[in-house]
Amino acid sequence: MIDAAVMNSRWNVLPSYDHRTGETGTDRVITPELEDDLRRIFMLLYDHGMNLDYIRPGEKVTSKELFQKEPVARFLQFDK
């Protein structure tokens, strides 16, 4: 569940991120309305079982850690 939400947000909604340079692109803008919508969507997913500590096959870190420098990271900071 986390992969689908994160990947769709990364590729279709949020600014791009260059792992080589560590820079966030200017191709998209995160408006207050978009931030609120995404925060509510991710919180809903989290409340219904999205596992932020999931380790993807072939990875050594959690999904939350894997995307920690990207724009999507601000929506993966939930604690119960």
C-alpha positions in Angstrom: 0.0 0.0 0.0 2.8 2.5 0.9 4.5 1.9 -2.4 1.5 2.7 -4.6 0.7 5.9 -2.6 4.3 7.1 -2.5 5.1 6.3 -6.1 2.0 7.9 -7.4 2.7 11.0 -5.3 6.3 11.1 -6.4 5.7 10.7 -10.1 2.3 12.5 -10.6 1.9 15.2 -8.0 5.0 16.3 -6.1 8.1 18.1 -7.4 10.8 15.8 -8.8 13.9 14.9 -6.7 17.4 14.3 -8.1 19.2 11.7 -6.0 22.5 12.6 -7.6 22.4 16.3 -6.6 20.0 16.2 -3.7 17.9 18.9 -5.3 14.2 19.2 -5.4 12.8 20.2 -8.8 10.8 23.2 -9.6 8.5 21.3 -12.0 5.6 21.3 -9.5 4.5 23.5 -6.6 3.2 22.2 -3.3 0.3 24.6 -2.5 -1.2 24.7 1.0 -4.3 23.0 -0.5 -2.3 20.2 -2.0 -0.3 19.7 1.2 -3.5 19.5 3.2 -5.0 17.0 0.7 -2.0 14.8 0.7 -1.6 14.9 4.4 -5.2 13.8 4.9 -4.8 11.0 2.3 -1.6 9.6 3.8 -3.0 9.9 7.3 -6.1 7.9 6.2 -3.8 5.3 4.7 -1.7 5.2 7.8 -4.8 4.9 10.0 -6.0 1.9 7.9 -2.7 0.0 8.1 -0.1 1.6 5.8 3.2 0.3 7.2 5.9 3.0 7.2 8.4 0.4 8.4 7.9 -1.8 5.4 11.1 -2.9 3.7 10.8 -3.3 0.0 12.2 -6.5 -1.7 15.8 -5.8 -2.5 16.2 -2.9 -0.1 17.9 -2.7 3.3 15.9 0.2 4.7 12.3 1.0 5.4 10.2 2.8 2.8 10.1 5.8 5.2 14.0 5.9 5.3 14.3 5.3 1.6 12.3 8.4 0.7 13.4 10.5 3.6 15.1 13.3 1.5 12.3 13.5 -1.1 9.3 15.9 -1.1 7.1 12.9 -0.2 8.8 12.5 3.1 6.8 15.2 4.8 3.8 12.9 4.4 5.5 9.9 6.0 6.0 11.3 9.4 3.1 9.8 11.4 3.4 8.2 14.8 0.8 6.3 16.7 
